[in-house]
Amino acid sequence: MAQLTLVQRYEIPIGLSLNQPYSQIGSTIDKDKSVVSREIKRNSDARNGKYRAQLAHEKATNRHTDKNKKEYFTAENKKYVEMYLVEKFSPEQIVGRAILDGISCVSHETIYQ
């Protein structure tokens, strides 16, 4: 699911000020009414409960940047991969070797990158 843009967020308070139902606001921004409802619940001003587009955008952006990212290519994986790259193994062979050794490893596409 794509995130709401700042322009779409500016359309929400306009629709609210015109007392439009969430379904109509959703049609305007090309999203479902449930997206509009969740957006208003999650990103309204906690102090007064009003929805402001700029504040909502900042809250959403902060939430996404603060989210813990799972690190798949750990230092241990990197050391394992480098050891086999030095021995001239292909990325596909390295992943195959890791499976045989029972080691969790990244995909061969990640190794190519």
N, C-alpha and C positions, 0 to 999 in steps of 0.2 A: 504494500500500500504506500503510495506516495504521500509525503508530508504536505500539509497546507502551506501555501506560499503567503508572504506578507500581504500581497494584494487580495488574496482570498480571505485572509483574516480581517482586512479592512471592510470587506463586504458584510461580514457578520453583524457588527454593531449597527450598520445602516439598516439591515433587515430587522434587527431587534427594535430600533427606534420607530420603524413603520409598523410594528406589531405583526410582522409576517410570521407564519408558522415555520418551524424548523425545516419542514419539507420544501417550502418555497425558497428559503435561504439556501438550502442544499442544492436546489435546482440552479439557482443563480451562480453558485460557485462550482457546479458540476460535481457535487459530492452527495452522499446519502444523508438523510436527516439524522441518522445515528452519529455520523461524523461531527455534525454541527453540535449536537447535544453533548457529546463527549468533550469536544473542544471548549465549549462554554463551561462545563463543569471543572475541567482540569486547569484551565488557564484564566479564569476570572480573577479579578483583584480580591485577595483574601480579606482586605480591610473593609471593603464596602460591597463586594459581590458583583460589581459591574464588570462587564467585559470590555477591555480595551485592547485593540489590535496589537499595538507596539509591545505592550507588556506581555500579552499572550505569546507573541513571537519570541520574545526574549526568554520567557519561561520554558517554552518548548525547545528552543535551541540549547539552553543550559541543561535541560534534562537529557537531551541526546548526546551532548558532549561529555557530560559527567558519567554516562552509563559505562559500566565496566566492560571493557572489550576483552574477550577471551583470547589469550595468546596461544596460538597453535604451534608456532615455530619457536619452541623454547630453546634455551641455550644447549640443553642436553640433545635435543633433536638436531640442532645445527652442527654440533660436534660429531654426531653419528653420520650425518649426511656428508660433511666435509671429509671424514675419514674414508668413505667409499668413493667420493669424487676424486681424491688423490690417487686411488687405486684404479681410476678410469672406468668406474661403474657408470652406467647411464642412470638418469633419474628413475626410469621404470624399474631397473634392476635394484636400485637402492630401496624403493618402496617394497618390492618383492622380498628382498632380503630382510627388511624390517618385519614384514608379516611372518616370515619363517622364524625369525628370532623372537616373535611375540612382543615387539616393541611398537608403541603407538608412534606413528610417523605422519607427516604431512603428505599431501598428494604430489605426484610427479610434476604437475603444473606449477605448484609452489616452488619446488626445487628448481625448475627451469627459471623462474622469476628471480 
